[in-house]
Amino acid sequence: MQTKTQERIDTACRVILPGRPTTRNFNSCFENADSHQVGAGVWKRALKNPKIMAALPRYLVADYCRRDYEAENIAEEKHNAPSR
């Protein structure tokens, strides 16, 4: 079962990838407490899909998505680091 965050990432990518016009549903993907996670998730998919990466700047500030992705990776690395 997908999380709500994952559903929002899917929704955003379904708009960005084919270049569809934004909708209220698309905008709402980024209006929740997990908006940074959604941006990071979109960036993660863009790293694997050049079409999403190329279209991303028409929809979102790519640097913000990249920053959120990097911050999420740093937090995950700290969480998974062995304790001393």
C-alpha positions in Angstrom: 0.0 0.0 0.0 1.3 3.4 -0.9 1.7 6.2 1.5 -0.1 9.5 1.0 3.3 11.1 0.2 4.0 8.5 -2.5 0.6 9.2 -4.0 1.4 12.9 -4.2 4.7 12.1 -5.8 2.9 10.0 -8.4 0.3 12.7 -9.0 3.0 15.3 -9.6 5.0 13.1 -11.9 1.9 12.2 -13.9 1.5 15.9 -14.6 5.1 16.8 -15.2 6.2 13.9 -17.4 3.7 14.4 -20.3 3.7 18.2 -19.8 0.1 18.5 -18.8 -1.3 21.8 -17.5 -1.3 22.1 -13.7 -4.5 21.6 -11.8 -5.7 22.1 -8.3 -4.9 18.5 -7.6 -1.3 19.1 -8.7 -0.9 22.2 -6.6 -2.3 20.4 -3.5 0.6 17.9 -3.8 2.8 20.6 -2.4 0.5 22.1 0.3 0.9 19.5 3.0 3.4 19.0 5.8 5.3 16.5 3.6 5.8 19.0 0.7 9.6 18.7 1.0 9.4 15.0 0.8 7.2 15.3 -2.3 9.8 17.6 -3.9 12.6 15.2 -3.0 10.6 12.3 -4.4 10.0 14.1 -7.7 13.8 14.9 -7.9 14.6 11.3 -7.2 12.4 10.2 -10.1 13.9 13.0 -12.3 17.4 11.6 -11.7 16.2 8.3 -13.2 14.1 9.8 -16.0 15.6 12.5 -18.2 12.1 13.5 -19.5 11.0 14.5 -16.0 14.3 16.3 -15.4 13.8 18.3 -18.6 10.2 19.2 -17.8 10.7 19.9 -14.1 11.7 23.6 -14.3 8.4 24.4 -16.1 6.6 23.2 -12.9 8.8 23.6 -9.9 12.0 25.3 -8.8 14.4 22.4 -9.5 17.0 23.7 -7.1 14.4 23.4 -4.2 13.6 19.8 -5.2 17.3 19.0 -5.4 17.9 20.6 -2.0 15.1 18.7 -0.4 16.4 15.4 -1.9 19.9 16.1 -0.6 18.6 17.0 2.9 16.5 13.9 3.0 19.6 11.8 2.1 21.7 13.4 4.7 19.0 12.8 7.4 18.8 9.2 6.3 22.6 8.7 6.4 22.6 10.1 9.9 19.8 7.8 10.9 21.5 4.8 9.5 25.0 5.6 10.8 26.3 3.2 13.4 26.1 4.6 17.0 29.3 5.1 18.9 
